[in-house]
Amino acid sequence: MKIADKTVVQMHYTLTSDEGAVIDSSEGREPLQYIQGARMIVVGLEKAMVGHEVGDKFDVKVIPSEGYGEYDERMTQEVPLDVFQGVDQVVPGMQFYAQTPMGPMPIRVKSVAGDKAVIDANHELAGKNLNFAIEVVSVREATEEELNPQGHCCCGGEGECKCGEEGHECECGGEGHKENCDGQGGCGCPNHDKHHGNG
């Protein structure tokens, strides 16, 4: 069976930077499983998976516009250190979650100088090429339950679905979901990785 929309795919992968540094890999772990066409992986990789079948090994370079987006300086901001309540020491690289109208958003500390810090809401891989080495492990048709899971934050249901520890509502629309989920946490679901099979 070839990879097409509504198929469940298992794959091993290694993600490297343009400099050759390994960013992430499934080596030594279970293969990554996702549903083709459901935007569970970055769009550039999903496009490249189409037509492949079990046993295929291939490389994919995903450009930023089809990965985690271009780096946007407007998503950085200088803030006083006292906004980090309950933190003994703020250092570059620390990650926090900020409450936004879209739900919790990951924020990284880019730099610290004096009593101020520069925070960055860009994804850590924004503006970077993603170099994948892929091995397709299995391909099968998705079940109806997998395509329309109950309690999933990108369900195809009507009205509101609730997921996460605190009854998170993502307001799924009648045409599937609200189109604010980008497959990398954009729907604001606090358990996004669990629901999307990324963790």
C-alpha positions, 0 to 999 in steps of 0.5 A, spaced: 500 500 500 502 506 498 501 512 502 495 517 501 490 521 505 487 517 510 492 512 511 496 511 518 503 511 517 509 509 521 516 511 520 523 512 523 526 518 522 532 523 523 532 530 523 538 534 522 540 541 521 543 544 514 550 543 518 549 536 519 547 536 527 542 531 529 536 535 532 531 529 533 531 522 531 526 516 532 533 511 533 532 507 539 524 508 540 518 506 537 517 509 530 513 515 529 505 514 527 501 519 524 495 519 519 497 522 512 493 528 510 491 530 518 496 535 518 500 531 524 507 533 521 509 539 518 506 540 511 513 539 507 514 532 510 507 530 509 507 532 501 514 528 500 511 522 504 505 521 498 506 515 494 511 511 498 510 504 501 513 500 506 521 499 506 522 506 502 528 510 505 529 517 502 531 524 504 527 530 504 529 537 505 523 541 508 524 549 507 521 554 512 515 556 509 513 548 509 516 547 516 515 551 522 515 558 518 520 563 517 523 567 523 519 573 525 522 578 529 515 581 531 514 575 535 520 577 540 519 582 545 523 585 551 520 584 558 522 586 565 524 580 569 519 580 574 514 578 569 517 571 571 514 570 577 516 564 582 523 563 578 529 564 581 534 565 575 532 567 568 537 564 563 537 564 555 533 558 553 528 557 558 521 555 556 515 558 559 507 558 556 504 564 556 496 565 556 493 567 549 487 568 546 489 562 542 490 558 549 497 556 552 503 559 547 510 556 548 515 562 549 523 562 550 528 566 553 532 569 547 537 573 552 537 576 558 541 583 560 540 587 567 533 587 569 530 585 562 529 579 558 528 578 550 522 573 549 521 569 543 515 566 541 517 563 534 518 556 534 525 554 535 526 551 528 523 557 525 527 560 519 531 553 518 531 548 513 529 541 516 533 535 513 529 528 514 532 521 513 526 517 512 524 509 513 517 507 512 515 502 517 508 500 515 502 503 511 495 501 513 488 504 512 485 509 518 479 506 521 473 511 522 475 511 530 482 514 528 479 519 523 474 521 528 477 520 535 472 523 541 475 528 545 481 530 540 482 537 539 482 537 532 476 532 531 471 533 526 465 534 531 460 539 531 460 544 537 465 544 542 470 539 544 474 538 550 481 536 551 486 537 556 486 537 564 482 543 565 476 542 560 480 546 554 475 548 549 477 548 542 471 550 539 471 545 533 467 548 527 462 544 523 466 543 517 472 539 521 476 544 526 477 551 527 483 551 522 487 554 527 491 548 529 497 547 525 499 541 527 504 543 532 500 546 537 497 552 534 490 550 537 492 551 544 491 544 546 495 543 553 496 536 551 497 537 543 503 532 543 499 527 546 493 528 542 497 529 535 501 523 536 508 527 537 510 525 544 
